[in-house]
Amino acid sequence: MRTGIAMLGGLLHPHIRPLPDEIFVRHLRSVATLAYIAVMYSLERPTSLEQVVKRSRFLAIGVPVASELEAKEALAAHCHGDANHNCWAWRIGQTYRFNDDGEPGGTAGKPILQAIDGQSLDKVLVIVTRWFGGVLLGTGGLIRAYGGTAAACLRAGELIELVPTLEGTIRAAFSDLAILKARLAAFEGVHVLSETFSGAGAEITASFPQAKSGEIARLIADTTSGRSALVLTQ
């Protein structure tokens, strides 16, 4: 939609023209396709792995993190002060960071990030700590050692699937509010985030599984006989 706000359901926010039916159907299909393609995983719990490469000791630990603050806290907790290098990378959605911690640029942090991305992982921090063993590994050797240790650590961990979610708002009259909230509460994966009230009714903000957006939109429209709709927040 030209306004940047998508509509799901029978009604739309005032002053925004509704989508034609065929565009609405294509929107629902595209949402379902995106949800199918973009399956991501995270670690269920911290995992670690150690290996020795040409007398250097490499210790990797992977940690699930939900925010940049959690990533920083995990870094502080798991870096070793007696090591030569504590190299790391993390990804949280579209945001990522990596650090070579004194190793030649591009030989440590970036390969760790590539190990995370290569296994379709999100909300994950990996730290690879090195205790130097006296043998220089060279650029290629460092890339293989850091990236390989990170990848092996992640493969050894237990994974959980991350369900893609969306957020949206629903404006409902007081006469529809109780039954609508009951129906939403009974729908698996729907979480009401906030409610604001006015003289005409309430505005509900909720999160829900992306793949179920079409079903939820129809539920809202059916429950309120088309008086309310789900408006996706971008």
Summary of the structure (lengths in Angstrom):
residues: 234
radius of gyration: 23.7
end to end distance: 11.2
largest distance: 75.5
contacts: 726
relative contact order: 0.19
helix: 36%
strand: 34%
